[in-house]
Amino acid sequence: MKIKTALIGCVVLAEFSWGLAAPQPAAIQRTDNDLKPQERPGDVPYVPTPQPVVDAMLKLGEVDKNDVVYDLGSGDGRIPITAVQKYGARAVGVDINPVRIQEANENARKAGVTDKVRFVQEDLFKTDLSEATVVTLYLLPEINRKLRPKLLKELKPGTKVVSHAFHMGEWKPEKVESVDGKTIYVWTVPKDPPASLM
Ligand SMILES: C[S@@+](CC[C@H](N)C(=O)[O-])C[C@H]1O[C@@H](n2cnc3c(N)ncnc32)[C@H](O)[C@@H]1O
């Protein structure tokens, strides 16, 4: 009995010592594809645009294969991904929330469009918009209004801005349409925006 107990003790001790001595996994290196911690809370909660409304927004934005579509606050990526899939455009999604960026990248991979879409984890107020030719939004009225001077300053004249549900204050839309009970607003960036809109 004593021998048996001693043997068991040796086995347990050996297992434990092996565990201590076992090689530990190397420290995980960060890569450029890693998600960063969220820099601050978002300005708008995540609510996805229904797919028929996404389709209508891109149609109203007259998106085609020459366009670069930016969705500011891109959620699970459905607007940029649809712009690539349906119209052959290039697209960029910007979201402050790393979980949304991860979902969007996964959805782009599943849709087989990673060559023409990219998702950037960033505060949309810091995004360089100069290459966009169509901008889509599903934010809030006060966030649209706060964003308005940046849109008018950075976007090229002729760029379409399409917003699901919310207007842009004194910047009057050129088109307002209702799709499945949701309102879509469309603007075209003018050449010389009046100072009152900036
Ligand atoms: C209402 S959802 C719209 C999602 C997507 N555009 C759609 O229509 O399905 C708003 C998104 O904006 C993101 N968001 C909120 N504030 C943001 C900010 N300051 N910068 C970037 N993204 C932001 C949220 O994380 C959320 O995913």
The ligand as a Tripos MOL2 file, in Angstrom:
@<TRIPOS>MOLECULE
LIG
   27    29     1     0     0
SMALL
NO_CHARGES

@<TRIPOS>ATOM
      1 C1        -26.9150   52.9270  -36.9400 C.3       1 LIG1
      2 S1        -25.4200   51.9820  -37.1800 S.3       1 LIG1
      3 C2        -25.3310   51.9390  -38.9600 C.3       1 LIG1
      4 C3        -24.5910   50.7420  -39.4910 C.3       1 LIG1
      5 C4        -24.5170   50.6490  -41.0290 C.3       1 LIG1
      6 N1        -24.0830   51.8840  -41.6280 N.3       1 LIG1
      7 C5        -25.8630   50.3050  -41.5920 C.2       1 LIG1
      8 O1        -26.5160   51.2210  -42.1180 O.co2     1 LIG1
      9 O2        -26.2620   49.1170  -41.4960 O.co2     1 LIG1
     10 C6        -24.1800   53.2130  -36.7290 C.3       1 LIG1
     11 C7        -22.7550   52.6770  -36.6420 C.3       1 LIG1
     12 O3        -21.9030   53.7920  -36.4250 O.3       1 LIG1
     13 C8        -20.8460   53.4010  -35.5750 C.3       1 LIG1
     14 N2        -20.3140   54.6340  -34.9550 N.ar      1 LIG1
     15 C9        -20.8780   55.3980  -33.9960 C.ar      1 LIG1
     16 N3        -20.1140   56.4820  -33.7400 N.ar      1 LIG1
     17 C10       -19.0380   56.3990  -34.5680 C.ar      1 LIG1
     18 C11       -17.8900   57.2240  -34.7690 C.ar      1 LIG1
     19 N4        -17.6910   58.3690  -34.0870 N.pl3     1 LIG1
     20 N5        -16.9920   56.8380  -35.6970 N.ar      1 LIG1
     21 C12       -17.1560   55.6910  -36.3930 C.ar      1 LIG1
     22 N6        -18.2290   54.8650  -36.2310 N.ar      1 LIG1
     23 C13       -19.1640   55.2210  -35.3380 C.ar      1 LIG1
     24 C14       -21.4810   52.4250  -34.6060 C.3       1 LIG1
     25 O4        -20.4970   51.5930  -34.0340 O.3       1 LIG1
     26 C15       -22.4700   51.6930  -35.5260 C.3       1 LIG1
     27 O5        -21.9020   50.5240  -36.0500 O.3       1 LIG1
@<TRIPOS>BOND
     1     1     2 1
     2     2     3 1
     3     2    10 1
     4     3     4 1
     5     4     5 1
     6     5     6 1
     7     5     7 1
     8     7     8 2
     9     7     9 1
    10    10    11 1
    11    11    12 1
    12    11    26 1
    13    12    13 1
    14    13    14 1
    15    13    24 1
    16    14    15 ar
    17    14    23 ar
    18    15    16 ar
    19    16    17 ar
    20    17    18 ar
    21    17    23 ar
    22    18    19 1
    23    18    20 ar
    24    20    21 ar
    25    21    22 ar
    26    22    23 ar
    27    24    25 1
    28    24    26 1
    29    26    27 1
@<TRIPOS>SUBSTRUCTURE
     1 LIG1         1 GROUP 0 **** ****
